[in-house]
Amino acid sequence: MEKAHRHLVQWGIRQGYTIEVWGEDEYLDYSGTDFDEAIENVEACDGGTIYLTTVDGEHVAGFSYIFDYDQEAEDTISDWGINPVSEEWCENYTNPPKPWPVSPVSTESIADEDDVDFGHYGCQNFPCCDLYGCGG
């Protein structure tokens, strides 16, 4: 399973939020929408808070994180306030959407008919292929 803090940052950016990283809950270490920079700042501290914010700077959800030795992937996010945004993230993390296509299809009939090569099981190598491992 993907580490919760990484999933949260990626999910937040895809939802259009700005990511704020408050390392050790003392200083604003990062504010922006760059995944790599946000993760670098999150992982630079043993703990802190990740906020999802609107373009106006309003905090819509906050998530505490902590890194301990040999912890499970889902344990990097240790606490969050309950609201529709945090519940939506939690649902997406614990029950990720299925990759496309949901079930294997015959690639021969598609390729013969349209002269298109969709690859493994009709996969079109969408970004989710790497995420969900459908083999595209």
KOLMARKOL-574428 format. One line per 10 residues: number of its first residue (from 1); their letters; for each residue x, y, z of N, C-alpha, C. Coordinates in nm, 4 decimals, decimal comma. Layout:
N
NUM) a) X/Y/Z/X/Y/Z/X/Y/Z | ... .
REM end
This chain:
136
1) mekahrhlvq) 0,0846/-0,1180/0,0000/0,0000/0,0000/0,0000/0,0888/0,1239/0,0000 | 0,0487/0,2235/-0,0766/0,1221/0,3488/-0,0844/0,1188/0,4196/0,0520 | 0,2281/0,4857/0,0871/0,2315/0,5577/0,2138/0,1269/0,6685/0,2122 | 0,0567/0,6803/0,3218/-0,0582/0,7706/0,3301/-0,0220/0,9157/0,3026 | 0,0931/0,9624/0,3520/0,1290/1,1030/0,3300/0,1536/1,1319/0,1825 | 0,2116/1,0364/0,1109/0,2371/1,0550/-0,0327/0,1050/1,0563/-0,1098 | 0,0163/0,9651/-0,0733/-0,1151/0,9598/-0,1383/-0,1916/1,0893/-0,1118 | -0,1871/1,1372/0,0121/-0,2583/1,2598/0,0482/-0,2101/1,3785/-0,0352 | -0,0805/1,3965/-0,0473/-0,0269/1,5091/-0,1230/-0,0666/1,4969/-0,2704 | -0,0501/1,3796/-0,3272/-0,0868/1,3598/-0,4678/-0,2364/1,3819/-0,4889 .
11) wgirqgytie) -0,3185/1,3264/-0,4023/-0,4640/1,3413/-0,4122/-0,5026/1,4887/-0,3997 | -0,4443/1,5579/-0,3022/-0,4761/1,6990/-0,2811/-0,4438/1,7846/-0,4023 | -0,3284/1,7612/-0,4609/-0,2892/1,8376/-0,5800/-0,3859/1,8096/-0,6941 | -0,4219/1,6829/-0,7119/-0,5152/1,6467/-0,8197/-0,6544/1,7057/-0,7983 | -0,6899/1,7309/-0,6729/-0,8199/1,7908/-0,6435/-0,8164/1,9432/-0,6577 | -0,6994/1,9996/-0,6839/-0,6871/2,1431/-0,7042/-0,6489/2,2218/-0,5800 | -0,6088/2,1527/-0,4744/-0,5698/2,2214/-0,3516/-0,4219/2,2580/-0,3544 | -0,3879/2,3612/-0,2787/-0,2494/2,3944/-0,2515/-0,2105/2,3171/-0,1264 | -0,0889/2,2660/-0,1251/-0,0397/2,1878/-0,0118/0,0451/2,2781/0,0765 | 0,0133/2,2813/0,2053/0,0975/2,3496/0,3039/0,1571/2,2443/0,3956 .
21) vwgedeyldy) 0,2865/2,2546/0,4166/0,3573/2,1628/0,5066/0,4117/2,2431/0,6231 | 0,3650/2,2080/0,7416/0,4128/2,2705/0,8644/0,4947/2,1651/0,9400 | 0,6273/2,1682/0,9215/0,7144/2,0736/0,9893/0,7183/2,0999/1,1376 | 0,7042/1,9946/1,2145/0,7026/2,0027/1,3611/0,5942/2,0980/1,4109 | 0,4980/2,1305/1,3259/0,3850/2,2188/1,3589/0,4281/2,3595/1,4030 | 0,5496/2,3997/1,3652/0,5987/2,5299/1,4077/0,6127/2,6297/1,2943 | 0,6634/2,5833/1,1811/0,6961/2,6742/1,0717/0,6349/2,6246/0,9418 | 0,5918/2,7194/0,8592/0,5460/2,6850/0,7254/0,6698/2,6554/0,6416 | 0,6920/2,5275/0,6123/0,8092/2,4861/0,5359/0,7845/2,4866/0,3859 | 0,6598/2,4701/0,3463/0,6302/2,4648/0,2033/0,4843/2,5019/0,1795 .
31) sgtdfdeaie) 0,4598/2,5716/0,0700/0,3245/2,5999/0,0231/0,3293/2,6000/-0,1287 | 0,2534/2,5107/-0,1913/0,2536/2,5039/-0,3365/0,1855/2,3786/-0,3871 | 0,2076/2,3502/-0,5146/0,1414/2,2359/-0,5783/0,2405/2,1422/-0,6464 | 0,3657/2,1467/-0,6079/0,4665/2,0570/-0,6639/0,4806/1,9351/-0,5727 | 0,4482/1,8176/-0,6271/0,4496/1,6944/-0,5470/0,5866/1,6695/-0,4852 | 0,6923/1,6712/-0,5664/0,8255/1,6382/-0,5162/0,8717/1,7337/-0,4068 | 0,8477/1,8621/-0,4249/0,8879/1,9594/-0,3224/0,8079/1,9419/-0,1941 | 0,6783/1,9166/-0,2085/0,5955/1,8956/-0,0895/0,6436/1,7729/-0,0122 | 0,6676/1,6634/-0,0821/0,7126/1,5404/-0,0163/0,8491/1,5595/0,0472 | 0,9383/1,6292/-0,0206/1,0706/1,6559/0,0360/1,0576/1,7289/0,1695 .
41) nveacdggti) 0,9677/1,8261/0,1764/0,9489/1,9013/0,3006/0,8774/1,8200/0,4068 | 0,7815/1,7389/0,3678/0,7130/1,6519/0,4644/0,8141/1,5561/0,5271 | 0,8942/1,4922/0,4431/0,9854/1,3888/0,4910/1,1113/1,4440/0,5575 | 1,1278/1,5762/0,5558/1,2430/1,6376/0,6216/1,2246/1,6468/0,7723 | 1,1040/1,6265/0,8207/1,0736/1,6357/0,9648/1,0182/1,5026/1,0147 | 1,0300/1,4815/1,1444/0,9744/1,3595/1,2038/0,8234/1,3642/1,2134 | 0,7672/1,4830/1,2076/0,6227/1,4970/1,2176/0,5821/1,6385/1,1866 | 0,4522/1,6592/1,1744/0,4002/1,7919/1,1450/0,2573/1,7828/1,0970 | 0,2164/1,8833/1,0195/0,0807/1,8879/0,9680/0,0835/1,9234/0,8202 | 0,0000/1,8546/0,7445/-0,0213/1,8841/0,6031/-0,1606/1,9442/0,5932 .
51) ylttvdgehv) -0,1679/2,0638/0,5369/-0,2973/2,1285/0,5159/-0,3288/2,1305/0,3665 | -0,4543/2,1072/0,3341/-0,5049/2,1302/0,2003/-0,5728/2,2653/0,2045 | -0,5313/2,3552/0,1145/-0,5842/2,4912/0,1168/-0,6412/2,5300/-0,0192 | -0,7311/2,6269/-0,0170/-0,7858/2,6827/-0,1403/-0,6882/2,7859/-0,1944 | -0,7168/2,8368/-0,3132/-0,6305/2,9401/-0,3716/-0,6305/3,0674/-0,2864 | -0,7349/3,0860/-0,2051/-0,7428/3,2014/-0,1148/-0,6667/3,1785/0,0149 | -0,6077/3,0607/0,0328/-0,5321/3,0306/0,1534/-0,6150/2,9738/0,2669 | -0,7424/2,9465/0,2424/-0,8279/2,8896/0,3467/-0,7952/2,7414/0,3666 | -0,7698/2,7033/0,4916/-0,7451/2,5626/0,5230/-0,8786/2,4875/0,5178 | -0,8864/2,3866/0,4293/-1,0098/2,3080/0,4202/-0,9966/2,1741/0,4908 .
61) agfsyifdyd) -0,8733/2,1288/0,5130/-0,8512/2,0031/0,5851/-0,7073/2,0010/0,6355 | -0,6894/1,9437/0,7538/-0,5564/1,9305/0,8117/-0,5309/1,7871/0,8542 | -0,4079/1,7393/0,8319/-0,3706/1,6008/0,8596/-0,2369/1,5989/0,9327 | -0,2349/1,5412/1,0510/-0,1099/1,5266/1,1248/-0,0345/1,4057/1,0720 | 0,0970/1,4195/1,0629/0,1779/1,3064/1,0198/0,2931/1,2864/1,1163 | 0,3395/1,1637/1,1212/0,4526/1,1289/1,2058/0,5236/1,0101/1,1432 | 0,6539/1,0110/1,1533/0,7332/0,9001/1,1012/0,7972/0,8270/1,2184 | 0,7704/0,6992/1,2288/0,8303/0,6128/1,3296/0,9017/0,4991/1,2585 | 0,9966/0,4416/1,3251/1,0697/0,3291/1,2698/0,9751/0,2116/1,2447 | 0,9841/0,1535/1,1267/0,9150/0,0295/1,0918/0,7627/0,0383/1,1052 .
71) qeaedtisdw) 0,7046/0,1515/1,0688/0,5598/0,1660/1,0777/0,4931/0,1202/0,9480 | 0,3661/0,0915/0,9557/0,2878/0,0547/0,8382/0,2648/0,1786/0,7524 | 0,2447/0,1577/0,6224/0,2303/0,2688/0,5275/0,1165/0,3626/0,5649 | 0,0054/0,3062/0,6099/-0,1097/0,3907/0,6410/-0,0917/0,4702/0,7698 | 0,0080/0,4372/0,8477/0,0274/0,5033/0,9766/0,1038/0,6353/0,9677 | 0,1508/0,6743/0,8487/0,2224/0,8017/0,8403/0,1277/0,9187/0,8651 | 0,0013/0,9044/0,8298/-0,0989/1,0042/0,8662/-0,1612/0,9550/0,9964 | -0,1387/1,0294/1,1035/-0,1790/0,9803/1,2348/-0,3119/1,0359/1,2838 | -0,3550/1,1500/1,2276/-0,4794/1,2098/1,2771/-0,5250/1,3146/1,1763 | -0,6567/1,3363/1,1703/-0,7109/1,4418/1,0857/-0,8471/1,4838/1,1368 .
81) ginpvseewc) -0,8830/1,6086/1,1057/-1,0145/1,6580/1,1408/-1,1180/1,5979/1,0469 | -1,2336/1,5673/1,0983/-1,3387/1,5055/1,0176/-1,4209/1,6143/0,9489 | -1,4204/1,6119/0,8168/-1,5033/1,6990/0,7355/-1,5179/1,6330/0,5986 | -1,5994/1,6849/0,5096/-1,6202/1,6182/0,3805/-1,4916/1,5961/0,2995 | -1,3969/1,6892/0,3053/-1,2732/1,6746/0,2288/-1,1886/1,5609/0,2861 | -1,1715/1,5584/0,4169/-1,0898/1,4523/0,4769/-1,1564/1,3160/0,4612 | -1,2875/1,3118/0,4694/-1,3582/1,1851/0,4480/-1,3433/1,1358/0,3042 | -1,3458/1,2299/0,2080/-1,3275/1,1914/0,0677/-1,1870/1,1360/0,0445 | -1,0851/1,2014/0,1052/-0,9492/1,1499/0,0918/-0,9387/1,0104/0,1539 | -0,9910/0,9939/0,2733/-0,9833/0,8657/0,3428/-1,0483/0,7545/0,2600 .
91) enytnppkpw) -1,1630/0,7836/0,2023/-1,2316/0,6850/0,1184/-1,1470/0,6508/-0,0038 | -1,0855/0,7501/-0,0666/-1,0025/0,7268/-0,1841/-0,8779/0,6469/-0,1480 | -0,8226/0,6720/-0,0298/-0,7019/0,6003/0,0125/-0,7328/0,4551/0,0481 | -0,8400/0,4336/0,1217/-0,8710/0,2979/0,1668/-0,9422/0,2144/0,0603 | -1,0116/0,2787/-0,0325/-1,0816/0,2083/-0,1406/-1,0531/0,2774/-0,2732 | -0,9296/0,2628/-0,3245/-0,8943/0,3356/-0,4471/-0,9810/0,2922/-0,5648 | -1,0070/0,3839/-0,6561/-1,0856/0,3479/-0,7740/-1,0140/0,2405/-0,8542 | -1,0908/0,1589/-0,9228/-1,0343/0,0526/-1,0053/-0,9705/0,1126/-1,1301 | -0,8615/0,0516/-1,1772/-0,7988/0,1011/-1,2995/-0,8853/0,0690/-1,4208 | -0,8592/0,1417/-1,5288/-0,9293/0,1135/-1,6542/-0,8482/0,0164/-1,7337 .
101) pvspvstesi) -0,9052/-0,0796/-1,8004/-1,0440/-0,1208/-1,7877/-1,0646/-0,2010/-1,6608 | -1,1860/-0,2086/-1,6126/-1,2164/-0,2796/-1,4889/-1,1985/-0,4288/-1,5078 | -1,2352/-0,4816/-1,6240/-1,2192/-0,6242/-1,6504/-1,1458/-0,6427/-1,7830 | -1,0731/-0,7544/-1,7976/-0,9999/-0,7788/-1,9216/-1,0941/-0,7827/-2,0422 | -1,0455/-0,7311/-2,1540/-1,1201/-0,7353/-2,2790/-1,0313/-0,7968/-2,3853 | -1,0903/-0,8408/-2,4905/-1,0153/-0,8987/-2,6013/-0,9494/-0,7854/-2,6797 | -0,8173/-0,7873/-2,6863/-0,7477/-0,6834/-2,7615/-0,7509/-0,7118/-2,9112 | -0,7714/-0,8367/-2,9480/-0,7706/-0,8717/-3,0898/-0,8849/-0,8053/-3,1650 | -1,0068/-0,8129/-3,1123/-1,1206/-0,7563/-3,1839/-1,1079/-0,6044/-3,1964 | -1,0557/-0,5391/-3,0928/-1,0390/-0,3943/-3,0982/-0,9296/-0,3578/-3,1983 .
111) adeddvdfgh) -0,8146/-0,4263/-3,1904/-0,7026/-0,3938/-3,2781/-0,7361/-0,4233/-3,4234 | -0,8036/-0,5341/-3,4492/-0,8373/-0,5674/-3,5867/-0,9345/-0,4667/-3,6459 | -1,0317/-0,4287/-3,5667/-1,1369/-0,3409/-3,6166/-1,0881/-0,1989/-3,6412 | -1,0118/-0,1453/-3,5480/-0,9711/-0,0051/-3,5569/-0,8226/0,0136/-3,5850 | -0,7492/-0,0973/-3,5972/-0,6058/-0,0926/-3,6183/-0,5365/-0,0141/-3,5070 | -0,5788/-0,0409/-3,3841/-0,5233/0,0264/-3,2675/-0,4687/-0,0792/-3,1733 | -0,3493/-0,0559/-3,1199/-0,2910/-0,1477/-3,0241/-0,3123/-0,0917/-2,8842 | -0,4000/-0,1556/-2,8077/-0,4289/-0,1089/-2,6729/-0,3423/-0,1759/-2,5688 | -0,2572/-0,2657/-2,6065/-0,1682/-0,3297/-2,5102/-0,2397/-0,4315/-2,4243 | -0,1831/-0,4566/-2,3076/-0,2283/-0,5603/-2,2162/-0,3714/-0,5369/-2,1689 .
121) ygcqnfpccd) -0,4592/-0,6297/-2,1922/-0,5987/-0,6256/-2,1462/-0,6710/-0,4971/-2,1866 | -0,6382/-0,4445/-2,3010/-0,7055/-0,3241/-2,3470/-0,6565/-0,1977/-2,2785 | -0,5499/-0,2080/-2,2035/-0,4976/-0,0933/-2,1307/-0,4394/0,0080/-2,2275 | -0,4627/0,1344/-2,2008/-0,4088/0,2399/-2,2850/-0,2928/0,3119/-2,2177 | -0,2348/0,2482/-2,1146/-0,1196/0,3008/-2,0422/-0,1471/0,4400/-1,9853 | -0,2623/0,4540/-1,9235/-0,2955/0,5770/-1,8537/-0,2056/0,5901/-1,7318 | -0,1974/0,7092/-1,6706/-0,1153/0,7239/-1,5502/-0,1529/0,6251/-1,4404 | -0,2771/0,5825/-1,4371/-0,3188/0,4886/-1,3320/-0,2559/0,3507/-1,3513 | -0,2057/0,3211/-1,4709/-0,1461/0,1896/-1,4958/-0,0300/0,1645/-1,4019 | 0,0551/0,2656/-1,3819/0,1669/0,2502/-1,2888/0,1150/0,2425/-1,1464 .
131) lygcgg) 0,0173/0,3233/-1,1145/-0,0360/0,3298/-0,9795/-0,1028/0,1985/-0,9383 | -0,1816/0,1404/-1,0291/-0,2582/0,0214/-0,9948/-0,2003/-0,1083/-1,0531 | -0,0968/-0,0970/-1,1342/-0,0291/-0,2156/-1,1833/-0,1089/-0,3022/-1,2772 | -0,1861/-0,2435/-1,3670/-0,2658/-0,3270/-1,4573/-0,1822/-0,3820/-1,5715 | -0,0559/-0,3420/-1,5794/0,0345/-0,4043/-1,6749/0,0434/-0,3354/-1,8090 | -0,0058/-0,2141/-1,8193/-0,0058/-0,1419/-1,9465/0,1309/-0,1002/-1,9919 .
REM end
